Amino acid sequence: MGQLSFFSAEARQPCVADLAGLLCGPGQALGFARGRAARVSVGVDTEVRGLAVVAALAERAVGARVEVGDEGFRVSTAFRTDLTGLASQWLDGGRKVVPPGFALDGGVLRLWALASGRWIESGYFLGLDAGAPDTHEALRGALGSAGLPSTISGGPALRVVGRRRLERLAELVGRAPRGVAERTWPAA
């Protein structure tokens, strides 16, 4: 790998704004106390993936836990005042929306891949929120603006294919976190 991109996850410090990556996928934001606090949660397919998301959030000084319920595993933060800005950007009333002018960077992509990314056939899929279909096209546009043109596939997910695009994605998200299975992490 050559010089790191300015937008790479490894080129800057992790921050709370990276949690937008969970909202790009199947994550949800929930406001509380008339906008004074908010939390973010995301369903994941395995406990191992959930623990990796919890560890990534801890790197951003955001505590979270993995919960097991009827629908599987869910990672949830506590209600926090520092998540209200993120929640207000991604919510229009109770409806999930992509913020106007939303731009992806490595930190956001890293959390998106960590929560819902996977290899299928010859492409890499970034999971979308099936309950928020109005966000899919806007997220596809944001991914394209980051140099990663994609197509919307079943699941729903955005599919990135092609050697150069996959190299770009791998560069942006950085090395796989400890314990993350190769089948779930972008690589060139």
N, C-alpha and C positions, 0 to 999 in steps of 0.2 A: 504494500500500500504506500502511496506517495504522501505528499503533504496533506494534512488534515484540512477538511473544508472548515471555513469559519462557522458554518451551520451545524457541524458535527456535534453529537452528544458529548464527545470527549474533548472538544475544544472550549467548553465553558462549564461553569459550575452548575450542578443540578439546582433547580428552583421550583417553587410552588406552581408557577405558571406551566410547568411541564405536565401537570395533571390534566391539562386539556387533551393529552393523548388518550386518557381513559375515556373522555367524552367523545372523541373521534370515533371510538369503537362503541361497544355496547354499554358504556358507563352512563351513570345518571347523576345529576346534581340535584340537590334538594335544599331549598332555603328554609330558614326557621326564624322565628321571632321577628317577623316583618323585615327580613333582609339583614338582620344583625349577625346571623351565623348561617353557615351552610355546611353540607357534607357532600362527599363524592363517594359513589360506590360503583362496583363493576362486577358482573358475573364472569367467572372463569371456569374453564373446563376441568381443571384438576387442582388438588390441594397444593401440589408442588408449584404450579403456576401462581396460585394465590399467594404462597409464601414468598415467591420471587417478587411479586408486585408489592407486598408489604415491605420487603427489604429495600426496594427502589424508592418507595415513599419515605422510608426512614432516612435515606440519603438526602431527601429534600426536607427533613425535619418535620415530617407529617406522620403522625402515628396512625396505624390502621390495624385491622385484624381480619382474619379469615373466618367467616361464619358458614356453617353448613345448614342448608334448609331443604325444602321440598324440591326446589329447582336446581339444586347443586351447590356449588361453592360461590361465595360472594365476598369480595374484599370491600370493607367500609371504613371510612375515616370517622372520627368523632365530628360533631358539629363544631366548627371553628370560625372565628371572625375573619381570618386571613383567606378563607375560601369564598367569601361573599362576592368579591369582584368577579372571580371565575364563574360562579354560579349565575350571577346576573348577566354576564355576557352570553352564556349558553342557554338561558331560559327566556322565553317570551310568554309570560303568564306561566302556565304549567307545561308548555310545549318546548321540546328541545330544538334549538336552532344553532346553526353555525354562525359565529359572530361575523359581522361585515368586515371585509378585508383580512380575514383570518389567514395567517401564514404559518406553515409548518417549519420546524427546525428539528435538529437531531434529538433534543431532549423530549420533545412532544412525540416524535416518531418512535423513539425508544420505548416510551410507556405504552404507546398504541400497539407496537409489536409484542411487547411483553404480555399485555393483557389478552390480545386476540389474534396475534399473527400465527401463520402456519404455512408450511409448504404443501402445495397440492399440484400434482403433475409437474410441469416445468416452470411453475410460477409461484410467487409468494403472495399470499392472501392476507390482507388487513381487514379484520372483521368490522362490520358496520352494525348499527343499532336497527334491528328489524322493526322496532316500534317507532322509529323516527325516519321514515323513508324520504321526507323532504330534505334531510341533511346529506343524503348520498351524493347527489350531483355536486353540491358545494364542496364536499370533501374530496371528490374526484378532481375538481378544479384546483383545490389547494395542493393536492399531491402533484398534479401536473406542473403547477407553478414552482414546486420544489425540484423540478427536473425528473419527476417520476410519473410519466403518463401511465394511466391504468384504465382498466375496463371494470364495469360493475358486473359481478358474478353472483350466482346463487349463494345463499347462505345467510344473509347477504354479505358481500365482501368486495373490496377493491383488489383486483388482480394485477400484479406487476410482473411483467415478463421481459426477457431479453438480457443478455449478458451485461451490457453497459448499465442498464437500469438497475439490475440486481447488485452490481458493484457499487453504484451510487447509493442505493438503499443501505447496503452493508456499511459503507463509509459513514453515512449519516447516523445510524443507530449505534455504531461502535461494537466493541466485543461483547459477546454474550455474557450476561451475568452468571455468576457461579450457580450451578445446579439446573440451568435452563437447558432443556433437550435440544439437540441440533435440529430436529425436525420442526421446531417452532421458531428458530432464530434465523434472520436473514444472513445469507452468506453469498459471496460471489461464486 
